[in-house]
Amino acid sequence: MGKGGALSDGVVKNIILSYTYVAIWIFLSFTVIVYNKYILDKKLYNWPFPISLTMIHMAFCSSLAFAAVRLFKLVEPVSLSRRVYLSSVVPIGALYSLSLWLSNSAYIYLSVSFIQMLKALMPVAVYSIGILFKKDGYKTSTMSNMLAISLGVAIAAYGEAKYDSWGVLLQLGAVVFEATRLVMIQILLTSKGINLNPITSLYYVAPSCLAFLAIPWVFVEYPVLRQQSSGFHFDFVIFGTNSLCAFALNLAVFLLVGKTSALTMNVAGVVKDWLLIAFSWSVIKDTVTPLNLFGYGLAFLGVGYYNHSKLQALKAKEAQKNVQSADEEAGKLLDDRGGDGKGKKGDSQA
């Protein structure tokens, strides 16, 4: 085949790889969510200890990350001073621990489908907190879009058959802490030129997350677990495979964003949410009402428009950069030609 054929083969290969990365991420994210629901739900595995489950995840991820960085030297550690670690990484670990604790706790009270609907508020939280920390500028059009998403989620909540105020409060708290963590990553790490891949991120963040989780665990879950210790036997298969899925999900996030884009991950996230809603309704037999779907559909359109706006803004920024680069190159060429002309003129006069 000619060059055209070779190019077509390359394009097809890239498309197949992109869809493969998306499929892996959706599968692992789907698996972790359903697995956590299975473990925590009192009607299923009946182990309602979200802090303990999150601590198991963090201990497992910390151990594997330590082995990858220090023992097998698979990944180079990032050079972080103690001051930077304490001022930048530790706060992110604290926010991450709160986000995971509250989000896992919500699975005890709410259905998988309704939790996915509430997670549609994430762009609203990120944008609002970004304005608060002066990372984003206020725009009336964007805020109107955020209000539309909020209205859709409110309608979905109103139509929820098994509404639980405490569960909703937990999930909303998780969204706020996760959004704050994402904004703080930009402020504390990215702005300082510190870029962590999933392994180094787990290597630095997971231990601090584990330490913060230990504080509420001692007072909230440890006394109950101590009373139940005689009747509970730790299932290494269940918790081991669950932790492995959580670790693999972190790697899949890096793979998806690194090989495609953050926008692709957002679009894949929407597909995953619809799949989880369908799974929750058809397999777990959670009740999904028409008002649920209408409200989430409205929020979904708002999130889709938000992602589209971000894509257009990125394209405009990239085009502006290309124009500036072209102008700079043209300026250099003119300067070079001007210099050559002056040189030739001087030679002729000599």
URBELBEL-V944799 format. One record per residue. N is the residue number from 1. D_FIRST is the distance of its C-alpha to the first C-alpha in Angstrom with 1 decimal. Layout:
N&D_FIRST  N&D_FIRST
This chain:
1&0.0  2&3.8  3&6.8  4&7.7  5&5.4  6&6.7  7&9.9  8&10.2  9&10.0  10&12.6  11&14.7  12&14.8  13&15.8  14&18.5  15&19.8  16&20.2  17&22.0  18&24.2  19&25.3  20&25.9  21&28.2  22&29.9  23&30.5  24&31.9  25&34.2  26&35.5  27&36.2  28&38.1  29&40.0  30&40.8  31&42.0  32&44.2  33&45.9  34&46.6  35&47.6  36&50.0  37&51.5  38&52.0  39&53.9  40&56.0  41&56.9  42&60.4  43&59.5  44&56.7  45&56.7  46&59.7  47&59.3  48&60.0  49&59.8  50&57.1  51&58.2  52&58.2  53&54.7  54&53.3  55&55.1  56&53.5  57&50.1  58&51.0  59&52.5  60&49.4  61&47.0  62&49.2  63&49.4  64&45.6  65&45.0  66&47.8  67&46.3  68&42.8  69&44.3  70&47.3  71&46.9  72&43.2  73&42.4  74&39.1  75&39.7  76&41.7  77&44.7  78&45.3  79&48.4  80&51.0  81&54.7  82&57.4  83&58.3  84&54.7  85&54.4  86&57.7  87&57.2  88&53.5  89&52.3  90&55.5  91&55.9  92&52.3  93&53.1  94&56.3  95&54.5  96&51.8  97&54.5  98&56.3  99&53.1  100&52.2  101&55.8  102&56.3  103&53.0  104&53.5  105&57.1  106&56.1  107&54.5  108&58.0  109&59.2  110&56.3  111&53.6  112&50.0  113&49.1  114&51.9  115&50.9  116&47.4  117&49.0  118&51.2  119&48.3  120&47.1  121&49.8  122&47.9  123&46.6  124&50.2  125&51.6  126&49.1  127&49.6  128&53.4  129&53.7  130&51.4  131&53.9  132&56.7  133&55.4  134&54.3  135&50.6  136&49.9  137&51.6  138&53.4  139&51.7  140&53.5  141&50.2  142&48.9  143&52.3  144&52.4  145&49.1  146&50.6  147&53.7  148&51.6  149&49.9  150&53.3  151&54.7  152&52.0  153&52.7  154&56.5  155&56.1  156&54.1  157&56.8  158&59.5  159&57.9  160&57.5  161&59.4  162&60.2  163&60.7  164&62.1  165&63.2  166&63.1  167&59.5  168&58.5  169&60.3  170&58.5  171&55.0  172&55.8  173&57.2  174&53.9  175&51.9  176&54.2  177&54.0  178&50.2  179&49.9  180&52.3  181&50.4  182&47.1  183&49.1  184&50.9  185&47.6  186&46.7  187&50.3  188&51.0  189&47.7  190&44.9  191&47.3  192&48.3  193&44.8  194&45.0  195&41.7  196&41.9  197&39.0  198&40.1  199&41.3  200&43.4  201&44.5  202&45.8  203&47.2  204&49.4  205&49.9  206&50.4  207&53.5  208&55.2  209&54.3  210&55.8  211&59.0  212&59.4  213&59.0  214&61.6  215&64.3  216&64.3  217&63.5  218&66.8  219&68.8  220&66.8  221&65.2  222&66.7  223&70.2  224&68.8  225&66.5  226&69.4  227&71.4  228&68.7  229&67.7  230&69.7  231&67.9  232&64.3  233&62.1  234&59.0  235&55.9  236&53.4  237&50.7  238&51.0  239&51.4  240&49.1  241&46.1  242&47.1  243&47.1  244&43.8  245&42.2  246&43.8  247&42.5  248&38.9  249&39.1  250&39.9  251&36.8  252&34.7  253&36.1  254&34.9  255&31.4  256&31.1  257&32.6  258&30.9  259&27.3  260&27.8  261&31.0  262&34.7  263&34.2  264&31.7  265&34.4  266&37.0  267&34.9  268&34.3  269&38.0  270&38.8  271&36.7  272&38.5  273&41.9  274&41.4  275&40.3  276&43.4  277&45.6  278&44.4  279&44.8  280&48.2  281&49.3  282&47.9  283&48.4  284&51.0  285&52.8  286&53.5  287&54.9  288&52.6  289&54.5  290&53.3  291&54.8  292&52.8  293&49.5  294&50.7  295&51.6  296&48.5  297&46.4  298&48.2  299&47.6  300&43.9  301&43.6  302&45.4  303&43.2  304&40.0  305&41.4  306&42.4  307&38.9  308&37.5  309&40.1  310&39.2  311&35.5  312&36.5  313&38.9  314&36.3  315&33.9  316&36.9  317&37.8  318&34.3  319&34.2  320&37.6  321&36.5  322&33.6  323&36.2  324&38.6  325&36.1  326&35.1  327&38.8  328&39.5  329&36.8  330&38.2  331&41.7  332&40.8  333&39.2  334&42.4  335&44.6  336&42.8  337&43.1  338&46.7  339&47.4  340&45.9  341&48.0  342&51.1  343&50.5  344&50.1  345&53.2  346&55.2  347&54.1  348&55.2  349&58.6  350&59.1
